[in-house]
């Protein structure tokens, strides 16, 4: 293994550990790690980041399936729509110069980290998640334990799929920072089920993005394979210590790291 591949594997391990400790949104740091650690451009880093995030998310989703907490029908519905819109995101990514793509990613990173920080701060002060809306489009049937599929429910989940697919192709993000808030807002699922279902969607949508990038000849496998392998190792290792370290303080630390990464990315891009 070359020095470049070793660095990639090490960066992947860091990303996987962050994903395990902070939840589905932690994979958004994959692209900054690849840009600063390996000197890739946004277009080059996006598919590689998705390969790693997708594999790591698949591991988490499989563990969730074993526990019976993945809402696989909802995950398949969201992912099938997301996969349809991923090629459009990839096409847009190659029509735009690197500068607006990098700035757009930085703004998305700031948005995601702001949500994470505010949620963690609310948990620290109040000890419970924010109250949900009175009307939820997607609710569980208490007799069957499954979501009731109504038109408002399908519409809400479809919009989530469109956004996750576009962002996956355009910016190389798994979309956990979109899917988790959407499932929290539109469903009455508990947080463990929301995170596990989100991981399943991320795994499926990322797979679609990786396939599209490979067909287009845009996937750098020499970088992607070590980075993805490291991410899986980091995720498995991170899960072993997550129950001791994970919590709102760690979420806030992750958010602050994201703010710094976004600022450095903007400075690097504009300079």
C-alpha positions, 0 to 999 in steps of 0.5 A, a space after each residue: 500500500 502506497 503512502 497516499 493510500 495509507 493516508 486515505 485509509 487513515 482519513 477514512 477511519 477518522 470519518 467512520 469513527 465520527 459517523 459512529 459517535 455523532 450519528 448519520 450526519 457525521 459523514 458530511 465531514 468526508 468531503 472536507 477530509 478528502 479535500 484537505 487531506 488528499 488535495 482532491 477537488 469537489 468533483 473528485 472528492 464527492 463520489 469517493 466520500 459517498 462510497 465511504 459513507 455508503 459502506 459505513 451506513 450499510 453496516 449501521 443499517 444491517 445492524 439496525 435490521 437485526 434489531 428490527 428498528 429499520 422501517 425498510 418500506 419507508 427507506 426503500 421508498 425514499 431511496 428509490 426516489 433519491 436514486 432517480 434524482 442522483 444523476 441530475 445532481 451529478 450532471 449539475 456538479 459537472 456544469 458548475 465550476 469548483 468554486 461555487 460547488 465548494 462554497 455551496 458545500 461549505 454553506 450546507 455544512 454550516 447549516 447541518 452543523 447549526 442544526 446539530 449544535 442547536 439540538 444538542 444545546 436543547 438536550 443539555 438544557 431541557 434533557 429531552 428532544 424538542 416537541 413535535 408538531 401536533 399533526 404528523 403525516 406519517 404515524 405508526 399503526 399501533 395494531 400492526 406496528 407499521 407506518 400508515 401510508 397516506 397521501 400526505 405521508 407519501 408526499 413528505 417522504 418523496 420530497 425527502 427522497 428528492 432532496 437527498 438524491 440531489 444533494 448526494 449527486 451534487 455535493 457528495 453528502 449522504 443526506 443524513 442531515 436532511 433525512 433525520 430532521 425530515 423523519 423527526 418532523 413527519 413521523 412519530 418514530 423514536 430516534 433509534 428507528 429514525 437513525 437506523 432508517 436514515 442509514 438505510 436510505 443513505 446506503 442505498 442512495 450512496 450506492 446509486 451515486 457511486 454506480 452513476 459516477 463509475 459509469 461516467 468514469 468519475 470514481 477514483 477507485 485507487 483513493 476510494 477503496 482505502 478510504 471506504 475500508 478505513 471508514 468501515 473499520 472506524 465505524 465498527 471501532 467507534 460503535 464500541 465506545 459510542 455509548 461511553 463518549 456519545 452525547 450532546 457535548 460531543 455533538 457540539 464538538 462535532 458541530 464546532 469542527 464542522 464550522 471550522 472545516 467550512 470556514 477553511 474550505 471557503 478560505 481555500 477556495 476563494 484564495 
